[in-house]
Amino acid sequence: MTEAASPRSEALELALASQDVAAVAFALRHDVVVVPKLVVPPAEGGLVAEGDGVGVGEGDGDAATDTAALADRDSAEPVSVVAEQVRVFGRENTDKRILLLFSSAEAYAAMVPDDPDLEVMLYDSDALRAFMEVHLDVLEQVFFDIAGPHTMAAAPEDLLKALK
């Protein structure tokens, strides 16, 4: 039996390797990007509270040790299904968040090698644009393949423009 291919975007890998901003934008518009998925352990009894679609990293600012928290709900009733949430990272004493995007699941794993619950999602340009539009006010920076070897960064507003 062969192992399933790991999620990746070869187009984004090549664009990052060349450090070509236009090629990165093209790859994001025409291929997929690997997005970290927030993994929330089920609460006692197997039920978890529904979040708002954004995983929020809280903690000491070290992305590898940040823990995720769900947003408050209008209802105190737990639900058994949680919408998939993007894991974002934050620094202590700020409400702003950093979105980390990756060319492959391996690139994400290199950033948090000791995290036992690594899960990712593949976003196309429409899904990434929708996420960015909803959460633009809390995003302060976007990094691509932050663990290297070809890291790039973008302002959230610039990335949103590139996706249109």
N, C-alpha and C positions, 0 to 999 in steps of 0.2 A: 504494500500500500504506500502511495506517495503522500508526502505532506502537502497540504494546501499552500499555495503561494501566499507569502506575507503581503499585507496591503502596502502598496507603494505607488508612487508616481515617478516613473523614469524621466518624464519631461521636466518635472520640478527638480529632480536630482541633478540633471544636466544643466539646467538654468542656474541653480545655486552654485554648482561647480565652476561655471564660467563667470559668476558674480554679475550676471547680465539682468538688470532690472526689467527691461522690456521682455526678455525671455521668461522671467518669473511671472510677470503679469499674464503673458500668453498662456503659460502652463496652467495657471490658476483659472483662466477663462475657459480652457479647452480640455482639461484633464481633471483629476481629482487631487485632493490634499488630505493627508492623514491628520485627524483631529483627535486629541486625547479625550477619552470618555470618562466622565465622573463615575466612579464606582462607589456606590453607597451600600454599606452592609445593611441587611434587613434588620429592622428593630425587633424587639422581643415579640414573639408571636408571628413573625414572618411578614409584618406589615411595615411599610415605610410611608413617610409623609411625601406628598407631591411637591416638587420644586417648581421654580419659575423658568426652568430651561437653562440656567447658568450655574455651573458649579463654581463655588467661590472658595479659593484657597486662602485659608487663614493661618497665621502662625508666625514663625520667626523670620520669614522672608526667604528661607531656603526652600527652593521649589521641590527638592527631593523629599523634604519632610513635612511639607504643608499638608494639613488635613482639610477635607472638604466639608462644607456645611450647606445645608439646604436653606433656601429662602423661606420666610414666614408664609403661612397660608391664611386665607380668610376663614377656613373651617378647621376646627380642632379634630375632626374625624380623620383617622388615618385611611389611606387607600392602599390597595395591594399592587398597583401599577404605577411606575414612575416613568415619565417621558425621558428619553435619552438626553443627557445633559452634557454640555461641553465643560471639560475641566479647565478652568482658568486659574492663574496664579496671582497672588497679591503680596504686597509688602506690608509690614506691620505699620499701623497707624495711618492707613490711607484707604479710601474707598475705591481707588482706581485699581484696575486689574490688567494683567498682561496675558495676551492670547499667544499661545505657542502652537505653531503649525509645523508639520513634518512632512518630509518627502517619503518616509517609510515608517513602518512600525518599529523597525530596528533603530532608527534614528531617535524615536521617542524613548525606547528602552535604554539607549545609551545615556539619556538625560537622567533617568530615574532607575538605575540598575538594581536597586534593592527593593523596589516596590513590587510586592507579590501580586497586585491586582491591576496589572496594566491591560487596559482595553482601549481600543481605538474605533473610530468611525471614519468612513470615507465621505467627504463632502464634495459636491460638485460646485461650480461657481454660483448657481442659484441658491443653494443651501448656505454657502459661506456668506454671500451677499445679504441674505435674509437675517442671518445671525448678527452680522456686523451692523446692519441698520437698526435692529432692535436694541443692541447693547453698546452702540457707539459712545454714549455718554459716560460709560464706566471704563472703557478701554483706553489705556494710556500708551500702549505700545504693542506691536506684533513682532514676534521673532520667528524665523524659519530655521529649523534644524539647529537649535541653540547649543547642542552638545558638539557641534562641528561635524565634519571639518570645514564646512562652507556655510557658516552662519551669515544670515542677512537679517536686517530689521526694516520695519516700515512703520510710519505713522498710520494709525487706524483710518484716518480720513483719506490718506493717499491710497491705501489698499482698497478702500470702498470705491474710490474713483476708478481704479484700475479694473475692478470687477464689472463695471458698467459698460 
